[in-house]
């Protein structure tokens, strides 16, 4: 199902991708690839509130998850907080070094 969701997203079939990612998240709400994939679509469709709602509890539970932190930076950038996004990405980069 994840492969189908990712391919659908890549091909621009966001409705199919959203349904497939949603089905995955119904079974496992912490499946990071599905969280990130669905959130990327939401950002593309200018729905940052959905991303923030989905992302916040996961960042609390998994504060060092690289994919979630990158998604957080993209969300901040989308919300006009580019400097904060850059700061957070630099901090993440330093942690990984």
C-alpha positions, 0 to 999 in steps of 0.5 A: 500500500505504501508503494502505491501511495508514494507512486500516486503522489509522485504521479500527481494523483493526490486523491489516490495517494491521500486515500492510500496514506490514510488507510496506512495511518488508520492501521498505524498512526505512527507510520512515519513514511505515511505521515510524511507522504500525506503531510507533503501533499497537505503542504502542496495543497496549502493545508498546513493546519493538517500537517501541524496537527499530525506532526506535533504529537509525533515530534513530542514523542520522537523529537530526534526523528530526522524525517519529522524534523525536516517536515517541520522545517518545510511546514515552518517555511510554508508558514513564512518562518524561513529563518526559524526553519533554517535554524532548525535544519542547521541544528539538526545537521549539527546533531547528525555530524 
